Amino acid sequence: MYALITAAGLGTRANLPNGMRKEMLPVYAARHGKIVLRPILECIIHNLSLSGADRFFVVLDKNDIHTADYLSTLGMKIEYIYQKKPEGYGKAVALADEYIKDDFILNAGDGLIMDMSKTKKMIDLFKSTGKTMLSVMSVPNPERYGVANIMNGLVKKVVEKPKHPESKYALAAFYVFKRDVMNLIDGPELTPAINQHIIEGNEVLPFKIRRSDWASIGNSDDYYKVLRRTYNFCTRIISS
């Protein structure tokens, strides 16, 4: 299955030096019974490869000369799509239109569902139902996120950072999409394409995860929390 990972951000909120990407910041991972440090982007690719993805596309900034070099050492088939300038998440995804020929997984390069069993379950559910799936998590401050309005077990609408949220369920940046969603992207945001997909009669399923399942690198002040959470998760995995 196709997997598209967006990793063209400039790392502004993470206060990184010029040329360094937050997708390459390390987090803790469990490998072969040991706790190791790996770039979060590598962890995403590793988990997806074990969950059913077999062809990877990574969107990179045109001036990023380091990320592709590192990923080439993984010994996996990864193709790179270069973005000339940052124009929003939707635009970054749309760059893959000519490459993605079938249904696909979409994962932001700075966020990770730590429990790989949930990643695999979500992909397997997509394969069994054929319906677009969005990972969602209950948060205390949904106005800071894209929000999924859910009714009768289906996503009825998604709203980008609403002033008055109608739901507590925020979107985590991990999705499994029908191919036609790609054709609907028109602008800097992804949420209008999801809404149009729903308007056209497609059922979209929410896949509920805990807020603690999602590790995302945002600003520099919170990075230590990501390290702590990924380390604690790895210790539980290894001890079990």
Secondary structure, DSSP 4 states (H G I P E B T S, - for coil): -EEEEEE----TTTTPPTT--GGGSEEEEEETTEEEEEEHHHHHHHHHHTTT--EEEEEEETT--SHHHHHGGG-S-EEEEEESS---HHHHHHTTTTT--S-EEEEETTEEES-HHHHHHHHHHHHHH--EEEEEEE-S-GGGSEEEEEETTEEEEEEES-SS-S-SEEEEEEEEE-THHHHT--SS-SHHHHHHHHHTT--EEEEEE-GGGEEE---GGGHHHHHHHHHHHHHHHHH-
